Amino acid sequence: MNSGRYARQVTLPGVGVDGQERLASARVLCVGAGGLGSPAALYLTAAGIGTVGLIDGDVVMESNLPRQVLYDSNDLGRPKTQAAAAKLRLLNPQVKIVTHDHWLEPENAQEVFRGYDVIVDGSDNFATKYLVNDAAAALGLPVVWGSISGHEGRVSVFCVGRGPCYRCVYPEPPSAPVGHCGENGVLGALAGVIGAAQALEAQKLCFKTDGVFRPLLGRMLVVDGATFETFVWEIQPNSQCAHGSKGLRAVSRLEPGVMIVDVRPADEWRKAHVPGALSWPLEALERGKTPPLERSRPCVVYCQYGAQTWRAVELLEQQGFRDVRELLGGFTRWSHESSVAFG
């Protein structure tokens, strides 16, 4: 351990040499290397976490730069994990940076998570957040959860057996549609605030000490970026929660023979869509219009980013469709993976 590099941390009550050594032996995975994952990964690496993992299947785009502080203009078009790893290794060569250059999927989540002690959830869609919760719950791993939308950010620590899990607080996605940050907008600095808070919570878990540090287990920090008012809500395990045993109604790829429904506005479908996808906007489903498809056949729905499809799944099930799933990451992810495979 480089005592000079970590001198300001080591002198803190509750850290010391023992605490720094615990950080050096810890393994933390950042799910998503975007607005939240960027500051989280920077502070975790700077703090001397022994192994920092990054899982993300996306590439750097210009619209990322105001809030995804791991990247600069020279990184445009590069896979996020590769660009991020290069910066983090320069920041702290003592830290092992592990990259998972793909999306988190139901088929690989537990396999990836087994190599880590703490999961930092910086994902930006409901399907992935439920997947992170369920995979971590199955393995008994704590999740440092973060979320930003508009002016508001939230942080909590979920861990089955030590407190509530994500499903205890959010058994189902919110009843009102919640857009992706590309739709709702977000302040880049707010992403920095929440991502840094996630890094702090992950470090507190890695110290494995009581007294000085109290992780946000059973509590949720809410930050209003417009006024900088903050609240801490007490949250409890839900006796009705199956602690992540409920299956995720999502798929990571399209299988032959499934019906595909594009629930974006029709003009977006006309610009580009998954081959064979039926255009049936969410607005039409909300009005009770039923797509002309067989209710007994498997059906996969998608929107632009994956933030709205849970509502489409719910509405189609109400209309009698028996096997409806959402496509993880929406059209944006599908189009990126298709360009990599065929471009």
N, C-alpha and C positions, 0 to 999 in steps of 0.2 A: 504494500500500500504506500502510495506517495503521500507522506504526511503533510508536505508543503502544499500540495494541490488542494487537499481537503481540510486545511487548518481551521478555516472559519466554521466548518461543520463540526469538527471533532471537539472544539471547545464548548459547544452547546451542551447544557444539561440534558441528559437523556440520550445523548448520542455517544460522545467519547470514542475511543479506539474500538471498543466492542461493537458499538453501533455502526461505525464505518465498515468494520469487517463483515457485519451482517449484510450491509448493502452490497459489498463486493461479492458475496456468495449468492445474492438474490438473482432471480430470473423474472423479468417483467415483459409481457407482450403487449404491444400497442395494436389494437384492432383499428385500422384506418390510419393513414399517414397524411391526413388532411388538416382542416382547421384546428381540431382538438389534438390530433396525434402529433402534429408538428411541435407545438410548444411542450407537450408532455414528453416527447422523445428527447428534445433538447435538454430539458431540466433533469430527466432521469439519467441521461448520459453524463451530463456535467457533474451530477451528484456522485457518480461512481458506482451505479448499479452494475453488477458483474456482467450480466447478459441482458441486452435490450433487443427484443424482437419486434419486427414490423411486418404486418400483413396487409397488403393492399394490391389490387389488380389494376389500378388506374395509372394514367400518365399525367404529367404536369401540363396544365393549360394556363393560358394567360389570366383567366378569371380567378385562378387559385391564388395568385401572388399577393393580393392585399391582405390575406389572412393566413396563408400557409407558409409560415416564415422559415421553413427549412429550405425553400427553393428560391432561385432567382431566374432572370430572363434566359440565362444560358442553359437552364434545365428544361425548357419547353420541349414537349414531345418525349422526354425520357420517362421510363417507368419511375413512379414515385419512390418505390423502395430502394432502387439503385441510386437515385439522386440523393435521397435522405441518408443512406448508409455512408456515402462518400463524405458528406458534411459532418456526420456524427463521429466518424473515425478520426477526422481532423480535430474535432473538438476534444475528444478524449481517447487516445490510443489504448488506454488501459481497459476500456470496455469492449466486450465482444458484441458485435452487431450482427444479428441473424436476420436475414430477409426471407420472407415467404412471398414470392412474386406472383400471387394469385389472390382471388377473392376467398373470403371465408365462406364455406358451404356446409350444408348439413352432412355431407359425406366426409368432410375432413376436419370438422371443428374440434372434436375430442382428440383426434390424433395430434393436431397442432398444439392444443392447449396442454397436453401432457408434459410438454417440455418446459413449463413455466410455473411460477409460484403465485403470480398476481396477473390479472388481466385488466388492462386499461381499455375501456370501451369508448372509442372515439368515432364510432360509426354514425351514419346520418340517415338511417331508415329503420322503420319499425321491424321489418323482417330480420335484419341482422341483429338488432338489439335483443329480440326474443331468442334468436339462435345463440348469441353470446351467453345469455342468462342460462339457457337450458344446458348447454355444453359444460359451462362452469359449475352449475349445480350438480350435474352428474358426477363431476370429478372432485367436488368439494372445494373449489377454488374461489377466492374472493374476486369480485368485479368492481373496479372503480369506474362508475358510470358517469358520463357527462352528456349534456344536451344543450344546444343553443337553438333559438328560434326568434328571429326578429331582434328585439332588445333584451330578451330574457335568456339567462343561462342557469343550468342546474347541475349539481354534483351530489353524488351519494356513493356509499359503499354497500354493495349487496353481497351477502354470503350466507348460504343455507347452513343452519346449525348455529350461527352466531348472530343472526338478525334476519330481516326480511330480504326477499329476493325481488328482482324486477317485476315478476308477475304478482307478487304480493301487493305492490303499489299500483301496477297497471295490468290488471288481469286481461284486459283487451285494449287494443289501440283506442285513442281518444275518439269520442263520438263525433266531434267536429273534424273535418278534414284539416290536416296539418301539412303544409307544403314543405318541400325540400328547400335548403337555403338558396338554391338557384331560383326558386319561385318566390320565396318570402323575403329574401334579402337578409344580410347579417352584417354586423359591424366586426371588422377584422380584429380589433383590439379586444372585443368581448370573447372571441374564440381564444385569444391569448390568456385572458383571465381564467377562463374555465379550464383550458388545457393545463395551465400551470397549477391550478388547484388540484387537478387529477394527479399530476406528478407528485405533489406534496402528499396527497392521501396514499399513493402507492408507496412512497418512502416510509411513511408512518407504519404501514402494514409490514414492510420489510424489517423495520427495527425490532418488531416483535417484543415490545416492552409496554408496560402499563404505567400510568401515572402522569408523566410529562405530556405524552402524545395520546390524543384520543381520536381515532379515525371516525369518519362519519357513518359508522354502523348504526342503523336505526335512526338516522337523521338525514335530512336533505337540505343542502344549502341552495337558496334561490337568490340570484343576483339580477336586479333590474338595471340594465346598463344605461337606460335613459336617465335615471335619477340617482343611481348607485345606492339605492336602498337594498339592504340584504335581509334575508329571513332565514331562520333555520327551523325546519319543521320536524317534529318527532314522528317517526313512522314505525309501525309494528308489523310483525309477521301476520299474514292473513290465514286464519284457520281453514279457509276454503281453498287455499292455494295448494296445488299439487307439487309445489317446489320444483317446477321445471319439467315435470314428467309429461306434460301435455305436448303432443307432437306439433312441430312447426308446420304450418300450412304453406310451405314455400318450396320452390325448386330452383336449382342453380343453372339448369340447362333444359332445352326443349327436346322432348323425345318425339319420335315419329308417331303420327296418329292422333296427337292431342289437338283439341280445338284451341285456337289462340284468339284472345280478345284484346284489342288495343283500346284502352279507356281514356286516352288523351283526347283533346279536342280534334275534330275532324280535319282541320287544316294542318295540324301536326302530323296526322296519319298520312295525308296527301304528300307531304314533303318527304317522308321516309318512314318505313315500318317493317316489321318482321314479315318475311314472305308468308302469305297465306293467312295473315291476321285479319280478323273482322274488325272494322271500325265501329265501336259502340261506346260513345263517350260516357263518362261517369255521370254527366248531367242527365243523359237519357235513362240510365239505370235509376237515378234518384227520382225521376218522374214515373217510375214503374214500368217502363218499356222493357220488354223481354227480348233478348237477341234470338234470331231464328236458328237456334242450334239444338241438338239433341241433349236433353237434360241428363241422360244416363252416361254420356261419354265424358272422359277426363277433359278438363278445361283449364287453361292457364291464362291469367290476365296480367297485363303490364301497363304501367304509365311511364313517365319519362325517367324518373329516378327510383321509383319503388315506394314513394311516400304515400301514395293514394290508393294503392291496390288492395290494401286490407279492406277498405270500404266497398270496393267492387266485389271482393270475395263474399263479404257479408250479404250484399244485396242479391247476388246470384244465388246464394244458398237459400235466401228467403223466397226466391222465385222457383225453387225446386231442383236446382242443379246439384247433383250428388257428390261430385268430386272436383272441387275448384281449388286451384293453387295460385299463388302469386309468384312472379318471376323476380328473383332477388336482383336488386340493382336496376330493374326496369330496362327501358330501351337504351339508355346511355351505356349501361354495362354490356348489354347484348351487342350493340353496334361496335363497341371497342373490341370485344373479343372476336367478333366476326372479321374486323379489319386486320387483327393480328393473325387470324387463321388463314384468311384468304387474300390479304392485301400484299 
